[in-house]
Amino acid sequence: MKHHIVLIGTVITSLCIVIVTTLFFYRSNRTIWDSQIVTKHLIKQSVYARYGKRVLDIILSVTGLIILAPVMLIIGIIVRFNLGKPIIFKQQRPGLHGKPFTIYKFRTMTEQHDAHRKLSPDTLRLTPFGRVLRSTSLDELPELFNVLKGDMSIVGPRPLLMDYLPHYTPYQHGRHDILPGITGWAQINGRNLLTWNERFEHDVWYVENLSLWLDIKIIIMTVFKVIQKEGITDESGVTMQRFVEDS
């Protein structure tokens, strides 16, 4: 009997958290909730795109932050002892319609500079522990706060660098018609092993075919891809080459 009471209490508490969080973010981010989530492509009339996707994001981000809080605490402590401050890497990235927002990640690199006071290449700055975080995608966990804030979605095109924006074609810029995501269609279809054109094709295809079932499929496939550590890096280095260098 006591176990049933505890279970019911837990469920009610979780629902209250979700409802309160939903109401708060609906009031404070109304433009994100309503008109801004609607894309210029084929999902203008999608109820899921307008409302359901944001509800799913809030539920998953709140649940993820609660369940993964101990893991994030441990990672934070290890990063602090290995790399020092700051624990969180912050950077401006283009969000919905290219509007800048601050993305949060666990730091994986040192601040090593060369003789000219320029940052050393990623291959030299990436630490062994940082490599583990990247290969398991654990460095992405703080992005759950971005999702909760309304800057990102669980699923969507990955937010790239701000200085890529002027180099996009109008077609490629369509990837910014929805919120960027922690994972996406490109991430389960090659990730960093894709060429830039292939990545943009996948991103825009997702924008034009967004649905609840597609998001569920991507989330499930992401778990398998992370476990298998597929597409973590391209053959040339730690991360994918810069878009402007390839164009």
C-alpha positions as CSV (number, residue, x, y, z in Angstrom):
1,M,0.0,0.0,0.0
2,K,2.8,2.4,0.9
3,H,4.6,1.7,-2.4
4,H,1.4,2.6,-4.3
5,I,1.1,5.8,-2.4
6,V,4.7,6.7,-3.1
7,L,4.2,5.9,-6.8
8,I,1.1,7.9,-7.1
9,G,2.8,10.8,-5.3
10,T,5.8,10.7,-7.7
11,V,3.5,10.7,-10.7
12,I,1.5,13.6,-9.4
13,T,4.6,15.5,-8.6
14,S,6.1,14.9,-12.0
15,L,2.9,16.0,-13.7
16,C,2.8,19.2,-11.6
17,I,6.4,20.0,-12.5
18,V,5.6,19.5,-16.2
19,I,2.4,21.6,-16.0
20,V,4.0,24.5,-14.1
21,T,7.0,24.5,-16.4
22,T,4.8,24.4,-19.5
23,L,2.7,27.3,-18.3
24,F,5.8,29.3,-17.3
25,F,7.5,28.8,-20.7
26,Y,4.3,29.4,-22.6
27,R,3.9,32.8,-20.9
28,S,7.6,33.8,-21.1
29,N,8.3,32.4,-24.6
30,R,4.9,32.8,-26.3
31,T,6.5,33.8,-29.6
32,I,8.6,30.6,-29.6
33,W,5.5,28.5,-28.7
34,D,3.2,29.9,-31.4
35,S,4.2,31.6,-34.6
36,Q,8.0,31.1,-34.5
37,I,7.8,27.3,-34.4
38,V,5.8,27.2,-37.6
39,T,8.1,26.8,-40.6
40,K,8.0,28.2,-44.1
41,H,7.9,24.7,-45.5
42,L,5.2,21.9,-45.5
43,I,4.4,21.9,-41.8
44,K,2.5,25.2,-41.5
45,Q,-0.7,23.4,-40.5
46,S,0.9,20.8,-38.3
47,V,-0.6,20.8,-34.8
48,Y,2.4,18.9,-33.6
49,A,4.8,21.5,-35.0
50,R,2.9,24.3,-33.4
51,Y,2.2,22.9,-30.0
52,G,3.0,19.2,-29.5
53,K,6.7,19.5,-30.2
54,R,7.2,22.1,-27.5
55,V,5.2,20.0,-25.0
56,L,7.4,17.0,-25.8
57,D,10.6,19.1,-25.4
58,I,9.5,20.3,-22.0
59,I,8.6,16.8,-20.8
60,L,11.8,15.2,-22.1
61,S,14.1,18.0,-20.9
62,V,12.6,18.1,-17.4
63,T,12.7,14.3,-17.1
64,G,16.2,14.2,-18.5
65,L,17.5,16.8,-16.1
66,I,16.0,15.1,-13.1
67,I,17.3,11.6,-14.1
68,L,20.7,12.7,-15.4
69,A,21.4,15.2,-12.6
70,P,23.8,12.8,-10.8
71,V,25.7,12.0,-14.0
72,M,26.0,15.7,-14.9
73,L,27.3,16.5,-11.4
74,I,30.0,13.8,-11.7
75,I,31.0,15.0,-15.1
76,G,31.1,18.5,-13.9
77,I,33.4,17.6,-11.0
78,I,35.8,15.6,-13.3
79,V,35.9,18.5,-15.9
80,R,36.7,20.9,-13.0
81,F,39.6,18.8,-11.8
82,N,40.9,18.0,-15.4
83,L,40.4,21.4,-17.1
84,G,39.7,23.9,-14.3
85,K,37.2,26.7,-14.8
86,P,34.8,27.1,-16.5
87,I,33.1,23.7,-16.5
88,I,30.6,24.7,-19.1
89,F,31.6,25.7,-22.6
90,K,29.4,28.6,-23.9
91,Q,29.2,29.8,-27.4
92,Q,26.8,31.9,-29.6
93,R,25.0,29.7,-32.2
94,P,22.3,30.5,-34.7
95,G,18.8,29.4,-33.5
96,L,15.3,29.9,-34.9
97,H,15.5,32.0,-38.1
98,G,19.2,32.5,-37.4
99,K,18.7,34.4,-34.2
100,P,21.7,34.0,-31.9
101,F,21.5,32.1,-28.6
102,T,24.1,30.8,-26.1
103,I,24.6,27.0,-26.3
104,Y,25.8,25.1,-23.2
105,K,28.2,22.1,-23.3
106,F,30.7,20.4,-21.0
107,R,34.2,21.6,-21.8
108,T,36.3,19.0,-23.6
109,M,39.3,21.0,-24.6
110,T,42.1,22.9,-23.0
111,E,42.9,26.6,-23.7
112,Q,46.3,25.8,-25.2
113,H,47.7,28.5,-27.4
114,D,50.5,28.5,-29.9
115,A,53.5,31.0,-30.0
116,H,51.3,33.6,-31.8
117,R,48.7,33.4,-29.0
118,K,46.2,31.6,-31.3
119,L,44.3,28.6,-30.1
120,S,46.0,25.4,-31.0
121,P,44.3,22.9,-33.3
122,D,41.5,20.8,-31.8
123,T,43.6,17.6,-32.0
124,L,46.1,19.1,-29.6
125,R,43.5,20.7,-27.2
126,L,41.1,17.7,-26.9
127,T,41.8,15.8,-23.7
128,P,41.5,12.0,-23.3
129,F,38.4,12.6,-21.0
130,G,37.1,15.1,-23.5
131,R,37.4,12.5,-26.2
132,V,35.3,10.1,-24.1
133,L,32.6,12.8,-23.5
134,R,32.4,13.4,-27.2
135,S,32.4,9.8,-28.3
136,T,29.5,9.2,-25.9
137,S,27.8,12.6,-26.6
138,L,27.8,13.2,-22.8
139,D,29.3,16.7,-23.5
140,E,25.8,17.6,-25.0
141,L,23.9,17.0,-21.7
142,P,23.8,20.7,-20.7
143,E,21.9,21.4,-23.9
144,L,18.9,20.1,-22.0
145,F,18.8,23.5,-20.3
146,N,18.7,25.1,-23.8
147,V,15.7,22.9,-24.6
148,L,14.0,23.9,-21.4
149,K,14.6,27.6,-22.1
150,G,13.1,27.3,-25.6
151,D,16.4,28.0,-27.5
152,M,16.6,24.4,-28.8
153,S,14.5,21.3,-29.3
154,I,15.3,17.7,-28.5
155,V,15.2,17.0,-32.3
156,G,16.1,19.4,-35.0
157,P,19.1,20.5,-37.2
158,R,22.2,20.9,-35.2
159,P,23.1,24.5,-34.4
160,L,26.3,25.3,-36.3
161,L,28.5,28.4,-36.1
162,M,27.3,32.0,-36.5
163,D,29.8,32.8,-39.3
164,Y,28.4,30.1,-41.5
165,L,25.1,32.0,-42.0
166,P,26.3,34.3,-44.8
167,H,27.5,31.3,-46.8
168,Y,24.2,29.5,-46.9
169,T,22.0,29.3,-50.0
170,P,18.3,30.2,-49.6
171,Y,17.6,26.4,-49.7
172,Q,20.2,25.6,-47.0
173,H,18.9,28.5,-44.8
174,G,15.7,26.6,-44.6
175,R,17.3,24.5,-41.8
176,H,16.7,27.5,-39.5
177,D,12.9,27.5,-40.1
178,I,12.6,25.5,-36.9
179,L,14.4,25.3,-33.6
180,P,17.8,23.6,-33.7
181,G,18.1,20.3,-31.9
182,I,20.4,18.2,-29.7
183,T,20.0,15.4,-32.3
184,G,18.5,15.3,-35.8
185,W,18.0,13.4,-39.0
186,A,21.6,14.1,-40.2
187,Q,23.0,12.8,-36.9
188,I,21.4,9.4,-37.3
189,N,22.4,9.3,-41.0
190,G,26.1,9.8,-40.9
191,R,26.7,12.7,-38.5
192,N,30.2,14.1,-39.0
193,L,31.0,11.6,-41.8
194,L,28.5,13.4,-44.1
195,T,29.6,16.1,-46.5
196,W,28.2,19.5,-45.9
197,N,25.7,19.2,-48.8
198,E,24.5,15.9,-47.5
199,R,24.1,17.3,-44.0
200,F,22.1,20.3,-45.3
201,E,19.9,18.0,-47.5
202,H,19.1,15.9,-44.4
203,D,18.4,19.0,-42.3
204,V,16.0,20.6,-44.8
205,W,14.3,17.2,-45.5
206,Y,13.6,17.0,-41.7
207,V,12.1,20.5,-41.7
208,E,9.8,19.6,-44.5
209,N,8.7,16.2,-43.0
210,L,8.6,17.0,-39.3
211,S,6.2,14.8,-37.4
212,L,5.8,13.2,-34.0
213,W,6.6,9.7,-35.3
214,L,9.7,11.0,-37.1
215,D,10.9,12.6,-33.9
216,I,10.3,9.4,-31.9
217,K,12.3,7.4,-34.6
218,I,15.2,9.9,-34.4
219,I,15.3,9.8,-30.6
220,I,15.4,6.0,-30.6
221,M,17.9,5.7,-33.4
222,T,20.1,8.3,-31.6
223,V,20.4,6.0,-28.6
224,F,21.6,3.2,-30.8
225,K,24.0,5.4,-32.7
226,V,25.5,6.7,-29.5
227,I,26.0,3.2,-28.1
228,Q,27.6,2.1,-31.3
229,K,29.7,5.4,-31.5
230,E,28.9,5.8,-35.2
231,G,29.9,9.0,-37.1
232,I,31.7,10.6,-34.2
233,T,34.4,12.1,-36.4
234,D,35.5,12.4,-40.0
235,E,38.8,10.9,-41.2
236,S,40.7,14.2,-41.2
237,G,40.5,15.1,-37.5
238,V,38.5,15.5,-34.3
239,T,35.6,17.4,-35.8
240,M,34.2,18.1,-39.2
241,Q,36.0,20.7,-41.3
242,R,34.6,24.2,-41.3
243,F,31.9,24.8,-43.8
244,V,33.5,28.0,-45.2
245,E,36.7,26.0,-45.9
246,D,34.8,23.4,-47.9
247,S,32.6,25.7,-49.9
